[in-house]
Amino acid sequence: MRFKSEAAKILMEFHAQAAARYPDKPISRIRVDNALELNSAELKAYWVKHGVKVEPSPRYSPQSNGVAERAVRTVTEMCRTMLIAANLPVSFWPAAARNAAYVKNRVPATGLRRGETPHEALHGRPPKPERMRIFGCVAWAKIPEVHRTGKFGTKARPYIYLGPAFTNASRLWDPVARKEVIEHSVVFDEKGDARDLLEKEQNHQEEQQLAQLRALDLTSNHAQGERVEQAPAEGRQEVGVDAQVAMRNALDRGLVPEGAREVMERTARGEAVAPSEMGRVAQMLSNFHQQLASAAAAPATTEGASRREQPAQNADAGRRSARIAGHPAEELALPLTSRKRKEPEGAYSAGTCFVVLEPTEVPYDDPWSVSEATKRPDRQLWLKAMQKELKSHGERGTWEVVTVPPGANLISAKWVFRVKRNGDATIQKHKARLVARGFTQVQGVDYDETFAPTSRLQILRLFCALVAVLDMDLHQIDFETAYLNADLTHDIYMLPPEGVELMPQQVLKLRRALYGLKQSAHDWYAVLRDSLEKIGFEQCELDPTIYVRNGDSPAMLLVYVDDILIAAPKGSGVETAKADLLGLFKGTDLGEAHYCLGIRIERNRKQKTISLDQERYAEEVLARFDMSNCKPAKTPMAAKTNLKKAVDGEPRADKPKYQALVGSLAYFGQGTRGDFAYLVSVLGRFCEDPSEEHWMAAKHALRYLRGTSGARLVFGGAEDLEVRGYVDADWAADRDDRKSMSGYVFTVGGGAVAWGSRKQGAVALSTAEAEYIAAGVAGREAVMLRGALTAAGQLVGTIKIHCDNQAAIQLVKNPGSHHNRSKHIDIVHHWIRDQTQQGAFAFEYIPTDLNPADAFTKALGSVKHYQHAERIGLELRPGMKAGN
């Protein structure tokens, strides 16, 4: 399974399959540990319905569930051994695990009668050992006659054996199509090397792809610029563009020989360089690259043979797609479900095997360079992505090839690679993007304006709340190479990217807004805005990323650069809007929205709800900090925790690691998890000098995340679009400077759409003053919500804001009351009083125990914490009620 939240579904599927296949052997008992995913309300109800008795093991005693624990370990070790013996990469672990379970169920077990196997005990007949073959061996399958290449063509082709399928069939890996197939009439070569078969096919395809990439003619679909005669500037030694290209590319990739950086940087900038220096560094660079090329080429010709002689020593430790042969058995780990290579179809089905593996982490990051991308198992997909990107630039006329003009500021380019994934972590596509390294641009020379608005996550949540309550259709489109739709107004010259060759002294003069240029976002935004206005959309004044169209085909858009969310009333409205948008620019219709800005969107049209979660990101963060299997905590911060600055002599934490963790947690607080807002606000104060105590508090948050990774924010149902606000303050909360904490949260459609937790800028002299200041902060957020809802056609009356301090309410409502308490308060804080008098807000009292904003100002106990989360639509443990 890819997420632990899928455990309930998989168990129920397995039970249904077992009940249908073995009706005379019903499952009467199931023993589970205390994992949250195995004790959900949904799963408990299912077991009760089907008469299955659940036996939970005692907490923190895995030995009580020893049979399952031992089975997991046994299959994991078998899986590891098979992968190493077959010399296959870790990406084959699902097939190895399935085959391991198949074998384990067909060998004698100590708990059964002497010599009996689990298969025989279940089916009443002994297994057929002749069906077992060596995992990963070479298997030859017949080519159907209709697919053969003539009378003398090959009749069979090689595959890699992955285990038996159904009767007389085998599961095989097709190294050409890179997918799992099922074939009959298979001949096995159990001495054949599967890795050699994989490498032979991969190298063949790689050579074809590289040849095609090199053959791409940058000039064929681009305008040819006038050749500019180059004359050296007065008083300077001429620096050729070829030297600038070589030096810039080497610096960009970090390929810098010792003692050459200074001259190389000057050369890359086009500055004067003495001929002797230039010759010396050019020779150093040439020698350095020849050594790298030799090192890179060696594994392609010698690795197969040398590996068989020294299986554990010759792997390249620097490659992220490290092969099994380069790792001792004890270091081999199975991949985490949140980040993995593309797995064979059906690898996670409920009926795959009797033993379920608990996966652990294997990192699979995106490549950083062309060199790395072409050395990985998915190299062909990256090469195709690069070809597609260059072809797109050719069709768009992104540049023209010109001779470099004198004194031109040459910028370099870089390939950026990214695996784009679906909401369930499956791979959607491999994406290669060519970006300019715009940090070398000069303002006033290469660009002027740079600002472009970006949608905030508050608006995404409000957008989803509107869609849920109004039961609108919600779809998504993605504009391809969006920035290229904008023309440049400045002359910008770019060195050719890695993998592209030009004639000497030639560079690329950019004609369109390439990704990475400082002005690209601004120029694309202007083009998009003008184009949307032409098809009837009006921009929201308070948030320029929202566009609304009224009339015969009403629709509402939320724009995030090139990703567009489209909401329209039920019917054909959303299809009309998509057709209009895709008529403006080339793009992809992604259908119903499922994933946006790293947040999964799930819809229940029957119940009229939309839920948002960051489960995939949670699993990635836990794995990154080695906390995937930690003991869960009940709250993000222990109750009554009050951290302060580190003092001399106090143990310090690893600063970069602490900052990375706080930054990772911050995205939860900004996305769907308001329960992280106070925690991140506090931990963020100590990023410059974190102590061990601060680090332990951050790790406590990871333990809380472990127990609530599947938390979701829910909108809709029986709720309406009324804006409800809650505000609170914790007086003198900071132990270092005695400043107070402000906290607020607003709900629309039953779920939190906006929240905040921040330290106040001045010291408050009383609780009433602190609450009064917090009310002003909350009021400013409410203005934004009012504007966005009004732009969407919703009438917003007086917004009710609930506060648990009567004195603060009186300060807001009655300017003349409590004069001695308010006469010293800065005028900026009295804005809330004026807005309330004008009818924009109405402040009402609410008891502290019912005020969810309390959780945004301090650390609470678990009962109050879960109750407040439920009040703002945050289901920390889906399927379970607060306090459980």
Secondary structure, 3 states (H helix, E strand, C coil): CCCHHHHHHHHHHHHHHHHHHCCCCCCCEEEECCCHHHCCHHHHHHHHHCCCEEEECCCCCHHHHHHHHHHHHHHHHHHHHHHHHHCCCHHHHHHHHHHHHHHHCCCCCCCCCCCCCHHHHHHCCCCCHHHCCCCCCEEEEECCHHHCCCCCCCCEEEEEEEEECCCCCEEEEECCCCEEEEECCEEEECCCCHHHHHHHHHHHHHHHHHHHHHHCCCCCCCCECCCCCCCCCCCCCCCCHHHHHHHHHHHHCCCCCCCCHHHHHHHHCCCCCCHHHHHHHHHHHHHHHHHHHHHHHHHHHHHHHHHHHCCCCCCCCCCCCCCHHHCCHHHCCCCCCCCCCCCCCCCCCCCCCCCCCCCCCCCCCCCCCHHHHCCCCCHHHHHHHHHHHHHHHHHHCCEEEEECCCCCCEECEEEEEEEEECCCCCEEEEEEEEEECHHHCCECCCECCCCCCCCCHHHHHHHHHHHHHHCCEEEEEEECCHHHHCEEEEEEEECCCCCCCCCCCEEEEEEECCCCCCCHHHHHHHHHHHHHHHCCCEECCCCCCEEEECCCCCEEEEEECCEEEEEECCCCHHHHHHHHHHHHCCEEEEEECCEECCEEEEEECCCCEEEEECHHHHHHHHHHCCCCCCCCCCCCCCCCCCCCCCCCCCCECCHHHHHHHHHHHHHHHHCCCHHHHHHHHHHHHHCCCCEHHHHHHHHHHHHHHHHCCCCEEEEECCCCCCCEEEEEEECCCCCCCCCCEEEEEEEECCEEEEEEEEECCCCCCCHHHHHHHHHHHHHHHHHHHHHHHHHCCCCCCCEEEEECCHHHHHHHHCCCCCHHHHCCCCHHHHHHHHHHHCCCEEEEECCHHHCHHHHHCCCCCHHHHHHHHHHCCEECCCCCCCCC
